[in-house]
Structures are given as structure tokens and as C-alpha cells.
Amino acid sequence: MCESISMMDVIGGKDKHMISEENRLKSFMDWPFSSGQCTRHTVSASGFYHCNMSGERDGVRCFCCFKELDGWDETDVPLVEHKRNNNCYFANLGKSQSKLTIKEFLKVMEEREVNLMNKRIEAMIEMEKKTATDLGLNEDDN
């Protein structure tokens, strides 16, 4: 059974071990596809780890951009799906972890930190919106 890592866990930095492709691969213990394009190996090499988000058996999240996907089919190509409507530095490199240069790895980590900070800000804004609503404030400027 793979561990469940929520977005709040991510915001708290509890997914840092998923930077490692080996750890991402280990998260796919109960992945539904063992053949085709969408095996646990190709999904983890594309930057995803299995996170059981929203109770989906095939829910994954990128360690770098935090994109979440589910509803996979064994014919899906993980890297193609990752790049779709996304600007993930790691995915756009199109390299496995072992092929990265130190400079590329450091840039991946820099982009991860920027993305993580953006997720933290989004979470803080949502909390402040709730506070504003609890205070009876309106969204309109009028």
C-alpha cells in the first residue's frame, strides 16, 4: 500500500523524499498497470509519485510542479500527459533523473521551491478568504 501524501503534507515539506526517482517508484506498490505505456516505471520517471489524492487509486502528483493527475489508461504516455497544459521544468527537460547534470538538477530544485512557495501562498489566501467570509466581508468592491 502506498502512502497518502496530501497537498497540506506537500506544503509542509513532507514530500521532499519524492525528489528521488527511486522513492517515487516505491510509491507505486499498488499501481493498476503493469504493462503498456503507463507502468509505474514510466510514471515515476516522468516525475510523478503515487499520492492517492481524492481517494483515486491512480492519483499522482509531480514532485516539481505539483501537477495532479488521475484517470490513467494503460496506453497513456506519462511524460506527454505531464507536459499537457503545464510548464514543469523537470518534465520539459525530458530526461530521467540519472541523466540530469548538476546544473539541471539545481534548476529543477529551484523551480520546485518556487512552485512550493506558490502553493503555500495559495493555501494562505484560501485561509484568509475563509476568515474574511467569517467576518461577514463581501467579495464585491461595490
C-alpha positions in Angstrom: 0.0 0.0 0.0 1.5 3.4 -0.9 1.4 6.3 1.4 -1.1 9.0 1.1 0.5 12.5 0.7 -1.9 15.3 0.9 -1.3 18.8 -0.5 -1.1 20.0 3.0 1.7 17.5 3.5 3.4 18.9 0.4 3.0 22.5 1.8 4.6 21.3 5.0 7.6 19.8 3.1 6.7 16.2 3.9 7.1 15.0 0.3 10.8 16.0 -0.1 11.8 12.4 -0.3 9.9 12.2 -3.6 12.6 14.1 -5.3 14.3 10.7 -5.7 13.1 8.7 -8.6 13.7 5.6 -6.6 11.4 6.8 -3.8 8.8 7.8 -6.4 8.9 4.3 -7.9 8.5 2.7 -4.4 5.2 4.8 -4.0 3.6 2.8 -6.8 3.3 -0.5 -5.0 -0.4 -0.9 -5.9 -0.3 0.8 -9.3 -3.1 -0.6 -11.6 -1.0 -1.0 -14.7 1.9 -3.4 -15.1 2.1 -3.3 -18.9 1.6 -0.8 -21.7 2.9 2.8 -21.7 1.7 3.7 -18.2 3.7 1.5 -15.9 4.9 2.5 -12.5 8.4 2.9 -14.0 7.4 5.3 -16.7 5.1 7.3 -14.4 7.8 7.7 -11.7 10.5 8.6 -14.4 8.1 11.3 -15.6 8.3 13.0 -12.1 5.2 11.6 -10.6 4.6 9.8 -7.3 1.5 7.9 -6.3 -0.3 10.0 -3.8 -3.9 8.5 -3.5 -5.3 12.0 -3.9 -9.0 12.3 -3.5 -9.2 8.5 -3.0 -8.3 7.8 -6.6 -6.4 4.6 -7.0 -4.3 6.1 -9.8 -3.8 9.6 -8.4 -0.4 11.0 -8.9 1.5 14.3 -8.2 4.7 15.7 -9.7 7.5 16.3 -7.2 8.5 19.5 -9.0 5.4 21.3 -10.3 2.8 19.5 -8.1 0.5 18.9 -11.0 -2.0 16.2 -10.0 -3.5 13.7 -12.5 -5.8 10.7 -12.3 -7.9 8.6 -14.6 -5.0 7.0 -16.3 -5.3 4.4 -19.1 -2.5 1.9 -19.8 -2.0 3.5 -23.2 -1.3 6.9 -21.7 2.2 8.3 -22.1 3.0 9.8 -18.7 5.5 12.4 -20.0 3.1 13.6 -22.7 0.3 13.9 -20.1 2.7 15.7 -17.8 3.6 18.3 -20.4 0.0 18.9 -21.4 -1.2 22.4 -20.4 1.8 22.6 -18.0 5.1 24.4 -17.6 7.0 21.9 -15.5 10.8 22.5 -15.7 11.5 18.8 -14.9 9.0 17.4 -17.5 10.2 19.9 -20.1 13.8 18.6 -19.7 12.5 15.2 -20.9 15.4 13.4 -19.1 15.5 10.7 -16.5 16.9 11.7 -13.1 20.2 9.8 -13.8 20.8 11.9 -17.0 20.5 15.3 -15.3 23.6 17.5 -15.0 24.2 19.1 -11.6 23.2 22.5 -13.1 19.9 21.0 -14.4 19.2 19.3 -11.0 19.8 22.6 -9.2 17.4 24.4 -11.6 14.8 21.6 -11.0 15.1 22.2 -7.3 14.9 25.9 -7.7 11.7 25.6 -9.7 10.3 23.1 -7.1 10.9 25.7 -4.4 9.2 28.5 -6.4 6.2 26.1 -7.1 6.1 25.1 -3.4 6.1 28.8 -2.3 3.2 29.5 -4.8 1.3 26.5 -3.3 1.9 27.9 0.2 0.7 31.4 -0.8 -2.5 29.9 -2.5 -3.2 28.0 0.7 -2.8 31.1 2.8 -5.1 33.1 0.5 -7.8 30.4 0.8 -7.5 30.6 4.6 -7.7 34.4 4.6 -10.8 34.2 2.3 -12.4 32.0 4.8 -11.5 34.4 7.6 -13.0 37.3 5.6 -16.2 35.4 4.9 -16.4 34.5 8.6 -16.1 38.2 9.3 -19.0 38.9 7.0 -17.0 40.7 4.3 -18.2 40.7 0.7 -16.2 39.8 -2.3 -17.5 42.7 -4.4 -15.7 46.0 -4.4 -19.1 47.8 -4.6 
